[in-house]
Amino acid sequence: MKYGIIQSKTIICDPVNYSAEYFRDIITRHGGLPDNVPDLAPVAPVECGPLRILPGVEILTQPPHLQAYQKQLSAWTIDNNQMVREAVWQILPDDQIRQNLKQALADIRKQHETGGITLAGGIQIRTDRESQAQLSGAYNSLKNGLINSTRWKSDTRFITVTLAELQPIAQAVAVHVSQSFSAEKAVSDLIDNAADTDALLAIDLQHEFSQAFNND
């Protein structure tokens, strides 16, 4: 909680982190009663002669669109026994909105890409970057004849696989990863081709990504 100082309807000090020494100095310089300033942050307004110490409250609302607005705070105002300021959301330039949308899109793609897949029979395969690398290494070792079989761990159990058994797993993961990036590219093109701010704001990233992924 932050605190400020007012005199009648005039703000003398915008809300700051509470410091008794700092507040006593301001109260003294403005003809107030410094002895009334508590050592610890008060739980209610403090009367210091013609001056008052009031809590400062920031009213923070959600932006109309996460990627399209930046937050600014209004000036402090006096509202009965507290000082208040609100979040003011301002629309960003189109180029910044595009950049923010593409960053959010990359996050969606990565979450999908590395979130795992489920094969026929209910076998769950991890697709995080480390698992992708391990799968690629195991597949290449089998394909090059370095080993005849290997233990492989799904999300739920160990299985022993040969090249013939691991190949469809490796292929499924490769297709999944490829489709994830293809979907990101399709939605990125949609962002680039948006004609104006309204068109950018109308893009539902999750919906467009899912649709592009499923249609690939």
Beta strands, then each sheet from edge to edge (+ up, - down):
strand 1: 2-7
strand 2: 10-17
strand 3: 46-48
strand 4: 51-59
strand 5: 69-73
strand 6: 77-79
strand 7: 82-91
strand 8: 117-118
strand 9: 124-125
strand 10: 149-153
strand 11: 158-162
sheet 1: 2+ 1- 4+ 3-
sheet 2: 2+ 1- 4+ 7+ 5-
sheet 3: 2+ 1- 4+ 7+ 6-
sheet 4: 8+ 9-
sheet 5: 10+ 11-
end
